[in-house]
Amino acid sequence: MNTYEPTLCGQPCASTASAWHPRRCAIAAATVVLVGSAPMVAQAAATTSEASSTATRNLIDAELAELNGSTTAATAPTGSSGLPASPANARLVAQAQQPAPADATSAMPAVPAQAPSFAPPPSPTVILPPGTPSPDAAPPTPAMPAGPSAQGPGALEPLQVSPEAANAAATHATANQPENAPAGPMPTDREAFRNEVQRESREGAATLAQEHLREHPDWFTEAESWHVDHAAAAQRIRWGRQQLKSIQGPERFVIIDQAVAEIEALIKKVPDTKENAEFRQEIVADEVVALASRGRMKDAVKRYEAMSQAGKVPAYTRVAAGDAYAYLDTPDKAAAAYAQALKDAGPGEIETGDVQEGLFYALLDTGRFEEARALLDKMKADNPEYVRLAPEAGTPNPDYSRVKRLEAQYLVLTGRTHQGIAEMDKWRHEAPFSASLVSARADGAMVQAEPYRSREMYKTALAEHPDDLSVVSGYGRASLAVDDLKTAKDVANGLGERFPENGSINALNKDLDVYQSPQLIIQSTADKGNSVFANNEYGVDTKIYSSPFADHYRLFFDSFVGKAQFDGASQSRVRNGAGVQWFDTGVEVNGEVHQSVGAAGKTGGTLDATWMPSDHWKVSGLVTTDDLEVPYKAYQVGVTGKTVSGNVRYTWDETRYASLTYGVSRYSDDNLRQRWAANFYQQVFTSPRHTVGVLFGADTSSSTMTNLNYFSPSRDYSGTATAIWSWTPWRYADKSFTQRVYLTGGMYNEQSFGTSPMYEARLEHVWQINRKTQISYGIGYGRHRYDGQPENRKFLYLNLNIPL
């Protein structure tokens, strides 16, 4: 998740806002409005006085001086220094001319529930987009509602704030002579002083107004003080969010943490009464945005859910909540928040394109593909290729490229990978330096089962976009996909602490946590057939892997327990072992020492290795001195086996692969068994929820000894075709449920027994619980002839893969 740009509401009246979403970073700075990808700096109104400009400049100087740890005024940066650019160039709603107070009074006693004597200005954090009418034409809304209709968040549980931020907030709240005082002295007349503080708060200098108010707190009601404090905190939220985007060190949190502390202190000050309900609602609305911007997503959701039950929620706050929900992998709630924000937003209140993009991803994450497609169609209709009514004909519409990118991603994520990749390649030619397009294309390579290519694309993009966090995290995730743990850890090192609000960094850290966690893998089967192999048989193979150590090693423990019944007898088999796994980029080697128990028990070892030199080739091999594939009837009479096997697989993409396997086993009774097998898989149909594929197989085996007490044909052949239908009716973030049906038919030929048909049907369910937790189980029925005897086989299985 990247830095967000919602706009806050600091006063109890209608507000406007910019927008943000969690997946891509292409949004406005806190104090400017983005039109497409180019910021437009609106000029201050001609009626704004020179004193107002001075006050705003001094405010900026003081904020920057505080940021740099200095008590002297700092010069506002222009952007080259890496600090936020001055908001004095942005047209704030609060800078619009407001009607003079109708009846500004002189000294008033502080009464907690009393409404302020001046109408509070609109939120100092809301930016006036081009074409949006100034709110001064509308009558000011009451500061605080009264009566039974008032609604608010009610009593709120205090949130944790850092001691440093709390101290900074307390320092501001008790400040005496302001260090960023204007060039001219403040009026000494009480009413003029109050009007000046009101003007400062309204015209974007809320922190300055706060400090002046502290000079004569008895000249203001308690409610008026609350509103100024709220405006100042909202302004710091805006500055803090700008600071988050401009600075990469730990100091990037200084202002936003102080703002959260001030908001928390203000919530404690304002009593939970009907008269204050709407004002408290607006305070919490701003706090939700601040918390989400800080990466405190659980706290943001907690506050949002408290306020959403009580009254009206601004659209920009719903956008912030949507991002928090998406970050926390609750896409259904994210989609609801985004959709409601789009429905409720007034002109310019949110950045529609950014929110629509967030909604698009949330819909995909909940499996609502038709709604996502309808949203894309609407976005496409609203965003033509060229800007309508542009001063210069043929001006490209930057939002049009967003729509085309999302359309390509939709194709990739709904199974039409090749078509989506072709569209991305086309647009990469048009916009070769677009970081979001490069990330989308690299993700497409990952979907195509090309992790090496994806990593190379991300690595190239890093040279062009070294500070783009989606590119950085993508490179880390691609490194994990090829088992390059060291690189992934180096990439992720410290990023979670430095950018806790960023969704892509959060995703990388989650993948790392899963990869580095211990792993439990259980494979169990149970069969019921005729007596050729066994009347009844079951087996459970359990492996536990440790967390990686030294970036390349894991320890593991293996236990197999099985039993078979046949011809009135039974045979058990138990083998326990321990070993070490070594892995590096594209390579994995497992070495195990194991001990079988029972009459045929023995000490043995197994070595298996896998090498993936490229995205297309994969080579694996195995050597074992105590083969678990020895038939139970052979094991009953003390026969054990040694096996060597190898496999070569070529993968074109996620829709097609071919493999060739060879294995040879030497049994302790001198029987030599060999087997060749070839497979080819092709996906023939795909849609957002369904895929259909066909797997063709052919194999042959031979044995040097026949007429044994176990099945050992001198030569046999088989050819099969399996239709595989996969249906995913439910998807939720990383979770999904998939149902698969396997229908197999073929012919089997055994020397001396002729040719016979064979078939099998299988139903399987697969639950993906999270990134690497998977549960699968299935049942099946098959018919096959061995040594001329038909065997009707019924079976079931259960597999677990769980990070511990």
N, C-alpha and C positions, 0 to 999 in steps of 0.2 A: 504494500500500500504506500502510495506516495503522499507527499504533503498535500493537505487539503486547503481549499479556499472557500469556505462558506462565509457568509457575512453575518454579523451578530446584531442583536437587538439590544440596545442599551437603554431605551426609554420606552415607556408604556404607550406606544402608538404603532401604527402600521409601519412596516419596514421593508426595505428591499435588500437583496443579497446577491452575491455571486455564488458559484457552485463548485462542487468537488465530487470525486468518486474514487473508489479504492484501487482500481486496477491500472490506471494509466496516469502519467503525470503530464498533462498538457493544459494547465489551468492558469488563471490569472494570479498576479501578485496581489497582496492583501490590499493595496491601496490604488490599484488600477483596474480597469475593466478590459478584458480581452475580447476583441472581435476577431474570431477565428484564431489565428496564431500571432497576431500583431497587437501589442498594447496601444490603446488610445488614451492619451492623457487629456482629460477635459480641463479647460481653463476655469479659473475662479470667476465668479460672477463680477460684473463691472461695479456692482454696488457694494462689494465687500470693501471695508475700510482698510486704510494702511495699518491701523492699530491691530486689526484682526490678523493681517499678514505677519506682523511683528510677533504677535502672541503665538501664532502657529510655528514660526521659525524658532522662537525661543523654546517652545515645547520640544521640538525635534532635537535642538541642541542639548537640552537637558536629558532626554531619553538616551541619546547616543553617549553623552558623557557618563551617564550611569552605567551603560553597557560596557564601556571601556574602563570602568573603575575610577573615573576622574570626577572631581567636583567642579571643574571648570567647564565652561560651555565648549562643545565640540562642533566642528563644522559638519553640516549634513553632507553625507557622501553622495557621489553621483553614480555609484554602481561599480566603479572600477576597484574600489577598496574591498569589496565583498560584503559590505554592510548594506542594510536596506536603504533603498532610495527614499528621498523625502516624500511624505504623503502630502506636502503642501501643494504639489502639482496635481493632485487628484481632486475632483469635484465631489465633496462629501454632501450627502443629503442634509447633514446638520449645518452646512455652510449656507444653505438657502436662507433668504431673508424671512424671518418670523415676525408675526405681529407683535407689537409691543405689549407688555403685560397690561391687562385691563385695569387692575387695581393693585399695583405693587404697594405693599404696606411697609410700615417702618418696623420697629422692634416687635417681635412676636415670641411668645413663649414656645418652647419646644413641646409639641404634643405628638406622640407617636402615631396616632391614627388620623391626624389632620392632614388634609390635602394641601399640597404646596400652593403658594399664592401665584406662582407663574406656571404657565403651561409648559411642561417639559418638551424639549425639542425631540425630533426623531433620533433614532439610534445613531451615535457618532461612529458606528462601525459599518454603516450601510453606505454603499457607494452608489451614486446616481448614474446609471448607464445612459448612453446616448439615446435620446428620444423619449426618455421617461419624464413625465411631467413632475415639476417640483412639488413637494408636499405642502408648500406654503399656501397653495390654493384651497386646500381642504381645511376645514376647521380643526383646531387642535383637539385631540382626544383627551378625555379626563385622565389625570395622572393616576388615580387609583379609584376603582369602582367601589360603590357602596351598595349594600342591599343584599338580598338573598340570592341574586343571580350570580354573584361573584364566584369565580372558580379559580383554584390554584393548586399547587402540588401538595399542599398540606405539610404536616411535620416531616422533616427530612433528616435522615441519619447523616451526621457529619462525615465528610470524606477526609482521608489522610492527606496532609500537606507536609512538605519538607520543612524542617526548622529554619533553614536559610530563607525560603520563600515567605514563611510566616513572619520572620523578623523584618524582611524587606517591606512586606505589606504593612506591618505595624509602623515602620519608620515613615512611610508615606502618609499613613493615616494621622500621625501625630506631628507632622511637619509644621514648623513655624514659618519664619520668613522664607519664601520660595527662592531657590537658587536660580530658577529660570524666569525671574521676574521680567516684565516687559520694560522697554527702555524708559517709558514714562511712568510716573507714579500712579497708583490706583486712586480712584476718587475717595475722598474722605466722607462725602455725604453717604448716609446709610442707603438710601434708595438707589443712588447712582452706583454705589459699590455693588449692591445686589444685582442691578441690571448688567454691570460689567461681568460679574461672575456668570450670570445667565448667558451672556453673549459668548463668553469664552467656551462654556460648555457646549453651546449650540454650534459654534463655528470650528469645531475640531480641536480645541485646546482644553479638553476635559480635565487632564491631569493638572494643568495650570489653574483651572477653575477650582479644582479640589484643594490645591495648596492655598489659594487666596481665601477660600471659604474657611479654612482652619485659622486664618488670622482673626476672624470675627464670627465664630460659630454661633454666638448668641443672636446674630442678625438674621439667622435662617431657621426655619422650622426643621424638626428632625427629619420629616419626610423629604424636604428639599435637599438636605444633606445626603440622604440615601440615594436620591436620583443622581446627584453629582458624583457620588462614589461609584454608582453603577456605570455611569458614562465613562469615568476614568478607567475602571477595570475593563470595560469593553474595548476602550482604546488600547490598553496594554495587551489585550488578547490579540487585537489586529497586529500590533507591532510584534508581539511574540510569534505569531504565525509567520510573519515576514522574516523574522530572525531565524526560524526553523529552516526556511528555504535558502537563506543566504549564508549561513554558517554551518560548518560540519563538526565543530568541536563540541565538548560538553557544555560550553557556555551558551549553546543555542537554546537551552531550556530556561535560561535565567528569567526572561520577561514573562513567558507563558506560565511558569510555575508561580511567579509573583501574582499574576492575574488570577490564577485559580485560588490562591490563598486569599486574595482580596474578595473574590466572589463568595468563598466559604464564610469569611468574616461577615460579609454583608447579609448573607442568609440568616446568620445567627442574630444580627441586629434587628431585622425587620420581623415584627411579630406575625405569627401565623393566625391572622384574623381575616374575616370576610373583606374588610376594607383594603387589606394589603394583598389579597389573593392574586389578583391579576399582575401586580408588580412583582411578586415573588415568582410567578410563572415566567415572566420575562427574564428575570435574573437567571433562573435555571436554564432557560432556553440558550442564553449565552454560555453558561457553564458547560452545557453538553458539547458545544462546538469546541470550547477550549480543551476539555478533557479528551475528545477524539483527536484533536490536533496534537496533543501531547503523547498520544499512544495509550492513554488510560481507557481502553475500550470498554472494559467491564464497568468501570465507574460511569462512563458516558451512557451506557445502556441502562444502568441502574437509575440515573437521574431522568433519562428520557422516559422510561416506563412509568416513573412516578408522576411526571408532569402530563404524560399523554392520557392518563386516567382522569385528570382533573379538569382540563380545559383545552383551549385552542393552542395548537403547537405551530409555530411559524414554519414555513416551507424549508428555510435554510437549516433549521434545527432537525427537521426530518431527514434532510440529506446527510447531515453529520451522523445521525443515528443509523441511517442506512449503511454508511461506510463502517461504522463500528460493528454492526451486525455482520457485514460481509467479512470483516477482519476476523470475527469470532466464529466463522463458518456456520452462520445461521442465515442462509440465503433467502429463505421464505420471508423472514422478518425484514431483511434488507430490501427485497422486492416490494413488500408492502409499504415501507417507508419511502422508497424512491417514487413509487407510483402515486402515493398520496401527495408527495411534494410537488410532482408535476401537475397534479390536479389543482392544488391549492395556490400555487405560486402566481403572483401578479407579474406584470411586465417588468423584466429585468431583475426580479428577485433572486432567481437562481440561473446558473448557466445551463440551459436546457440540454445542450449536447452532451455535456459531461454527466449529467444525471441520467440521461437516456442510456449512455454507455454503461453506467453502473447497473441500471435496471436490466440491460441486455445480458450482462454476465450473470446477474442473480437469477434471471429466468432460465438460463442454460443450466446453472448449478442445481436447479430444482426440477429439471427435466421438462420444463414447459416450452418445448421447442416451437410449437405453433404460435404462441404468444410472442416469443422472441422474433420469429419471422415477421409477424404482423408489425412489431415495433420497428424493425428494419425498413419495412415498406413505408411506414409513416415517415421515418427519418429521411428516407430517400426522396419522398414526395416534397418534404419541407426544405430540402437542401439541394437545389439544382447545382449543376456543375459550375455555373458562373453566377456571381452575385447579381441579384435583381436590382435594378435602378442604381447601379454603381455609377460614380462620376465618370469612370472610364469603361467603355463597353469591353466585355471579355475578361473582366477581373475574376480570377479563379476564386471559388468558394472553398476556404480551407475545411469547412465541415463536410464537404462532399468527399474528400479523401478519407475522412474518418468513417463515413458510411461505407465506402468501398472496402476499407480494411475490415470493418466488422462483418460485412457480407462474406469476405474471404474466410475469416475466422469461423463464421457460422458453418460454411461448407466443410472446413477441416474438422470441426468439433461434432459434426453430425454425420460423419462417415464418408463424405465425398472429398477425400483428402487431396486427390490429384487435381481436381477442379479448383479447390481452394488454393493450393500451392501455385497453380498456374496464374490465378488472379493476383496473388501476392507478388510473384515475380514480375508481373506486368507493372504493378504499382511501385515496386522497388526501382524499376527502371525510371519511372517518372519522378520518384522522390527517394534517391539513393541514400540520403543522410537522415531519414526519418527513424528515430530510435524506436518508436512504438511499432513501426512496420518491420524493422529488423528483428525485434523481439518476437513479434507474431510469426515471422517466417522461420525463425529458429525453433520456436515451439512446434510449428508444423513439421519440421524435420524430426522432432522427438516423437510426434504422433506417428510418423512414417517409419518408426523403428530405426532411426538413424541418429543415435546419440553422438557419434563421433562428428558427424557433419554439423549437428546442432552446436556442439561445443566449439568447433572451428568458426562457425558463424558468430557466436557470441564473442569469441576471442578477437575476431576482426572488428566487431562492433565496439569492443572496449577501447580500441585505439582511437575511434571516432567519438565515442561518448563515454569517457572514463568516469564521469560522475553520475551517469544514469543508473539508478539503483535497480531498475528492472533488468537492465543488461548485466549488471554485476551479479545479481542473484541468479539470473538465467545461466550464467557461466558456471556458477557453483552447483546448480542442480544438474546441469549436463555432465559435470565432472563426477558427481555421485553416480550417475547412470552408467558410467564406465568404470566404477569402483576406484576412482581417484580420490580417496578420502582426504589425503593431505591437502590437495589443492582446494577442495571444497571447504575444509576447515580454515585454510588461509584466507579464502575469499570472505567467509562469514565472520572472521575474527573481529569482534567488537562492534559489528554493524548493528546487532540487536540492541545494544545499549545506546549507540549513537543515533539510531533511527528507529525507535520503538513504534512509531506510528506508521511505518511503511509496510504495506501488505506483502510485497514481493520478498522483502527481507524476512518477514515473519514466516512465509511459506518455506523459504530456504532453511531457516532454523528448525522448523518442524520436521522437514525431511532429514536434516542432520540428526535430530533427536531420535527419530525412528531408526535410522541407519546405525547409530551408535548404541542402541539399546540391546540388551540380551534378547534372544529370539527363541521361541518354542515352536517346533514344527512336528506335527503328529499326522501320520498317514495310516489309516486303518481300513481293512477290507474284510468282508465275510462272504463266503460262497456256499451254495448248496447245489450239488450236481449228482452225477452218477459216479460209479466207482473207478473210472479210468484214472482220475487224479485223486479225488477224495469225495466221499459222500458229503462231508461238511468240513469247512476249513475257515480259519480266521487268522489274521495277523495284524499286529500293531507295531509300527516303527516310530520311535520317539527320539527326537534330537533336540538338544538344548545348546544354543550357542552363547558364548559370553559376549560382553561388549568388546569392541576392537581395542587393541592396545598396540602402541608403537606405530599406529596408523596403517598397519599391514597384517595384523594377526588377530585371530580369535581362537579360543579354546572351545571344544565342543564335547558333549557326551552323547552316546548313542545306545539305545536299547531296543532290541527286537524280541517280541514275544509272539509265538504262533502255535497253533494246534490244528491237527487234522484227524478226522475219523474216517475209516475205510475198512470194509470187510470185517466188521466186528471188532476191529482194533483201533487204537489211537496213537498218535505220535505228537509229542510237544517239541518245541525248539525255542531256546533262549540264547541270545547272543548280546553281550554287553561290551562296550568299547569306549575309548576316549581318544581324542586326537587334537590336532592343531590345523587351523586353516590359514593359509597365506594368500593375500590378494594384492594386486596392484592394477594399474590401468589395463583393463581388458584381460587380465589373467587371474585365475583362481585355482589353488591347489589345496587338496585336503588329504592329510595322512592320518590314518587311524590304526590303533592296535586294539584287537578285540578278542574276547574269550567266549567260546560256546560251551554250554553245559550239557550234561547228559552222556549217554553211552558213546556217542560220536563226537563229543565235545573236543575242541582243540583251540590252541592259541593261533591266531592268524593276524593278518594285516590287510588293509585296503588303501590304495592310493588312487585318487581320481583327480583329473585336471581339466580345465576348460580354458581355451584361448580364443579370444575374439579380436583378430588383427584389424578388422574393419567393420563397417556397418553391415556388410553383406556376408562375410564368412565367419563361421564359428566351428571350431574343432574341439572335440572332447574325447577323453579316453579314461579307461578304468582298468585297474589290476587288483585282484583280490585272491587271497589264498583260502578263503572260506566263504563260498558263494551261497547266498541265501536263496537263489533260484533253483537249487537242487530239489527235485520233487520229494515230497514227504515219504513216499513209498521207498525211494532210494535211501533217504536219511534213516528210515526205520531199520534198514539192514546194515547201517554203518557206512554208507557211501557219502563222501564229501566231494567238493569240487573246487578247482582253481579256474579262474576265468580272466581272459583279457579281451577287451572290447574297445571299439572306437567308433566315432560318429563324425560325419562332416555334414554341415548344413549351410545352404546358401539361401539368403533371404533377399528377395527383390525389394519388398516393402511390407507394410503390415497386412497386405492382402494376398501375398503369394510367397511360398517357400518350397524348397525341395531338400531332402536329406537322404543320406546313405549310411547304413550301419553294418558293421561286421563284428562278430564275436566268436570266440573259440573257448571251449571249456574242456578241461581234462578232469574226469572223475577218478576217484580213488580206485574204482574197479576197472581202470584202463579204458573206459569208454571215452572216445573223443567226439565231441559234438561241435558242429560249426553252424553258423547262421548268417545269412545275408538278408537285409531288408532295405527297401526303398520306399519313400513316401513323397507325395506331392500334394500341396494344399493350394486351393484357389478360392478366394471369396468371389461369389457371383452376384450378390445383391446386398445393398446396404441402405439403411434409412436411419433417422435419428434414434429409433428404438429397436430396430431389427437388423440382423445380418444373417445371410445364408452363405455357407461355404461347402465345398466338396473336398474330401480327403481321399486320395487314391493310394493304395498300398499294395506292395508285392513282396513276398519273402519266400525263402527256401531254407531248409535245414537238412543236415545229414548227421548220422551217428554211425560209428564203427562197430557198435555192438547192438544186437537186437534180441528179441525174445527174453527180455529181462522182466523183473517184477514191477518195473515202472515203465512209463511210456517213453519209447526210444525208437522212432521210425528210422529206417535206413536212409530214406529220402522222402521229403514231402515239399509241396508247393502250395501257395495260396495267393489269391488276388481278391482284393476287396475295394469297395467304394462306400464311403460314409458321407451321408448328408448331415450337415450340422446347422441347426436353426437356433439362433440366440435372440432372446427377447429381454430387454431391460425396461420393465414397466415403472421402476421407481429409482430416482436418483436424488441425492441430497448432499451437496458439496462433495466431500470425498467418499461418501457412502453411496452404495447402490445395491440393487438386487437384480440378479440376472438368472433367467431360466433357459436351459439349453436342452434340446432334444437331439439325440444321435440315432440315426437309422443306418445300419450297416448291412450290406448284402455282398455275397461273393461266392467263389468256388474254392474247394479244397481238394487237393489230390495227394494221396499217400501211396507210395509204392507198395504194390501187392494188394491194395484195398480199393483202388479206383478213385473216381471223382465224385464228389457230393457237394450239394449246396450248403451254405452256412449263412446265418443271419443273426443279428443282435439289435436290440432296442434299449435305449438308455435315457433316463430323465435325470437331469442334474440341476441343482440350485446352488448359486454362488452368492454369498453375502460379503460385500466389501465393507468392512466396518469403519476403517479409516485408511490412511495412506498405505499401511502394510499389514493390517489385520484382516485376514480373509478366512471365511468358513465355507467349505463346499461339501456337499453330500449328494448322493445319487443312488438310484436303484436301476436294475437292468435285468433283462432276460435274453438268453441266447441259445442257439442250437448249433451243434458241431459234431462231426463224426471223428472218432479216434479209433484206430485199429478196427474200423468197420462198425464200431458201436456208437450209436447216437447218444450224445450227452446233452441234456437239457439243463442249462445252468442258470440259476437265479443268484443275483449278487447285490450287495449294497456296499457303500463305502462312505467314509467321513474323513475329511482332511482339515486340519487347523494350522494356521500360520499366524502367530500372535507375538508381537513385541512385549517383553516383560518390563 
